[in-house]
Structures are given as structure tokens and as C-alpha cells.
Amino acid sequence: MNEIDPRDDRRGLEDTAVLSELNRLVDELDPPPADLVDRVKFAIALESLDVEVARWERAGSFAGVRGGQTGTITFTVDNLTLMVNFTSTGSRHRIDGWLVPAGEHTVEVRVADHQSSCTRADDGGRFVLSDVPAGTTQILVHLVNSRGEPGRTVVTPTIML
């Protein structure tokens, strides 16, 4: 039935050789990004761990952000939708966003190796940040309740601007 003799060491050596070559090829042809560790640290380095992570729902022509065009992404979590449009303005970016349901929530944009930028959405849920540097970016929405008291914080997955 089984013609493989477990005492035959040759097969193990052949498998090890094949797997070693495969590992070498993957490292050579598709290595991890050089800044992977820094990106992971940035993504988890939030002052407060009491945040909800939004899901990336839909992307428009987001690759166009680098080419001077616009790109739109929609994020959702529980009962909040965040739609953001990115427009390249030279080496910086403009972010236009909308929150649904609307409210005067604080919106913070974190960019690796730069200071955070904050603004407040208007009562229609619209906000604008017009001078955002390029880099690894997250958007945080600090929600307030109907009495204006701080509530939960929602954070987007990291994106590269």
C-alpha cells in the first residue's frame, strides 16, 4: 500500500532542499516591504486601545491619488459610515470627508513621522483637511453623543497616501 519507508532519509532531504530553494526565491522575487515593521508599529501605536476598527468597504480609483487625481474610500463600522475623498495637491493631500449619521465629531488624521491634524465635522457630517502630508495614514473619528459628550473612537485601517 504505502511504498514510502519512513526510515528512508532521502525524501526528507529532498523536501528540505526544495523548500529551501522556494524560500530563497520568495525572498528574492517578493520580499516583504522594507518598512513593514514601521508600518505595523504605526498601525497599533494608538494612545487609547479603546477604539473600533472600521472596515474598508469600497474604493474608487484610489491608485490615482499618486497621479494627481482623486480617490474615494468608504469605511464602515457598526452604525457609522465614513466616506473620504483624497486629492493630491503636489506633495500634500486634501481630504474631504463625510460622516453618516452626521454630527459635529472630531476627525483626526495621523501620518507616520508627522504631527496629527484635527478638525471638526460640521452638523451635516462634512469635514476637510487641506494640507495632509504623504505617508502611512490613519483616520480617527472621535464621536460625541447627542449631548456633545465624548463617546467611542473609530479608526480606519492604514492607507498609504
C-alpha positions as CSV (number, residue, x, y, z in Angstrom):
1,M,0.0,0.0,0.0
2,N,2.5,2.6,1.2
3,E,5.8,2.4,-0.6
4,I,7.4,5.2,1.4
5,D,9.8,3.9,4.0
6,P,9.9,6.3,7.0
7,R,13.4,5.1,7.6
8,D,14.4,6.5,4.1
9,D,16.0,9.8,4.9
10,R,16.4,10.8,1.3
11,R,12.9,12.1,0.8
12,G,13.2,14.4,3.8
13,L,16.5,15.8,2.5
14,E,14.9,16.4,-1.0
15,D,11.9,18.1,0.6
16,T,14.2,20.3,2.7
17,A,16.2,21.3,-0.4
18,V,13.0,22.1,-2.4
19,L,11.6,24.2,0.5
20,S,14.9,26.0,1.0
21,E,15.0,26.9,-2.7
22,L,11.4,28.1,-2.6
23,N,12.1,30.2,0.4
24,R,15.1,31.8,-1.4
25,L,13.0,32.5,-4.4
26,V,10.2,34.1,-2.4
27,D,12.8,36.3,-0.6
28,E,14.3,37.3,-3.9
29,L,11.2,37.8,-6.0
30,D,8.7,39.0,-3.5
31,P,10.3,40.3,-0.3
32,P,8.3,42.0,2.4
33,P,8.4,45.8,2.2
34,A,11.4,47.3,3.9
35,D,9.3,49.5,6.1
36,L,6.9,46.7,7.1
37,V,7.8,46.7,10.8
38,D,7.5,50.5,11.0
39,R,4.1,50.3,9.3
40,V,2.8,47.7,11.8
41,K,4.1,49.7,14.7
42,F,2.3,52.8,13.4
43,A,-0.9,51.0,12.9
44,I,-1.0,49.7,16.5
45,A,0.5,52.7,18.3
46,L,-2.7,54.4,19.3
47,E,-2.8,56.3,22.6
48,S,-6.0,54.6,23.5
49,L,-6.6,51.0,22.8
50,D,-10.4,51.5,23.3
51,V,-11.1,52.0,19.6
52,E,-13.2,50.3,17.0
53,V,-11.6,49.5,13.7
54,A,-13.7,50.4,10.6
55,R,-13.8,48.1,7.6
56,W,-12.7,49.2,4.1
57,E,-15.9,48.8,2.1
58,R,-15.3,50.3,-1.3
59,A,-12.5,52.1,-3.2
60,G,-12.8,54.3,-6.2
61,S,-9.8,54.9,-8.4
62,F,-7.6,55.1,-5.4
63,A,-4.5,54.4,-7.3
64,G,-5.0,57.8,-8.9
65,V,-4.1,59.6,-5.7
66,R,-0.5,59.5,-6.6
67,G,-1.2,60.7,-10.1
68,G,-2.9,63.9,-9.1
69,Q,-6.4,62.6,-9.5
70,T,-8.8,61.8,-6.8
71,G,-9.6,58.6,-4.9
72,T,-12.5,57.7,-2.7
73,I,-12.8,55.1,0.0
74,T,-15.7,54.2,2.2
75,F,-15.2,52.8,5.7
76,T,-18.0,51.4,7.9
77,V,-18.3,50.2,11.5
78,D,-21.4,49.3,13.4
79,N,-23.7,52.4,12.8
80,L,-21.2,54.8,11.3
81,T,-20.1,55.3,7.6
82,L,-17.1,57.4,6.7
83,M,-16.5,58.3,3.1
84,V,-13.3,60.1,2.3
85,N,-12.0,61.6,-0.9
86,F,-8.3,62.1,-1.4
87,T,-6.9,64.7,-3.8
88,S,-3.2,65.1,-4.4
89,T,-2.0,68.7,-4.2
90,G,1.7,68.4,-5.1
91,S,3.5,66.5,-2.3
92,R,0.5,67.0,0.1
93,H,-3.1,65.8,0.0
94,R,-6.6,67.3,0.6
95,I,-9.0,65.1,2.4
96,D,-12.8,65.7,2.0
97,G,-14.9,63.5,4.2
98,W,-18.5,62.8,5.2
99,L,-19.8,61.0,8.2
100,V,-23.2,59.2,8.3
101,P,-25.0,59.7,10.5
102,A,-23.9,63.3,10.6
103,G,-22.7,65.0,13.7
104,E,-20.1,67.5,14.9
105,H,-17.5,64.8,15.6
106,T,-13.7,65.4,15.9
107,V,-11.7,63.9,13.0
108,E,-8.0,63.3,13.5
109,V,-5.6,62.3,10.7
110,R,-2.4,60.5,11.7
111,V,0.5,60.4,9.3
112,A,3.7,58.5,10.3
113,D,6.6,60.8,11.2
114,H,4.3,63.9,11.2
115,Q,2.0,65.6,13.7
116,S,-1.6,64.7,13.8
117,S,-4.1,67.1,12.1
118,C,-7.6,67.6,13.6
119,T,-10.8,69.2,12.5
120,R,-14.4,69.1,13.5
121,A,-17.1,67.8,11.1
122,D,-20.0,70.3,10.6
123,D,-23.5,69.4,11.6
124,G,-24.0,67.8,8.2
125,G,-21.1,65.5,8.9
126,R,-18.7,67.1,6.3
127,F,-15.1,67.8,7.1
128,V,-12.0,69.0,5.2
129,L,-8.3,68.7,5.9
130,S,-6.4,70.6,3.1
131,D,-2.7,70.1,4.0
132,V,-2.1,66.4,4.8
133,P,1.5,65.1,4.1
134,A,2.1,61.9,2.2
135,G,2.8,58.7,4.1
136,T,1.3,55.9,6.1
137,T,-2.1,57.3,7.3
138,Q,-5.0,56.5,9.6
139,I,-8.1,58.5,10.2
140,L,-9.7,58.6,13.7
141,V,-13.2,59.8,14.3
142,H,-13.8,60.8,17.9
143,L,-17.6,60.5,18.2
144,V,-19.8,62.6,20.6
145,N,-23.3,61.8,21.8
146,S,-26.3,64.0,21.4
147,R,-25.4,66.0,24.4
148,G,-21.9,66.7,23.0
149,E,-20.1,64.3,25.4
150,P,-17.2,62.2,24.2
151,G,-18.2,58.7,23.1
152,R,-16.3,56.0,21.3
153,T,-13.4,56.4,18.8
154,V,-13.4,54.7,15.4
155,V,-10.1,54.2,13.5
156,T,-9.6,53.3,9.8
157,P,-7.1,50.7,8.6
158,T,-3.8,52.2,7.5
159,I,-3.6,53.6,4.0
160,M,-0.7,55.0,2.0
161,L,-1.1,58.5,0.7
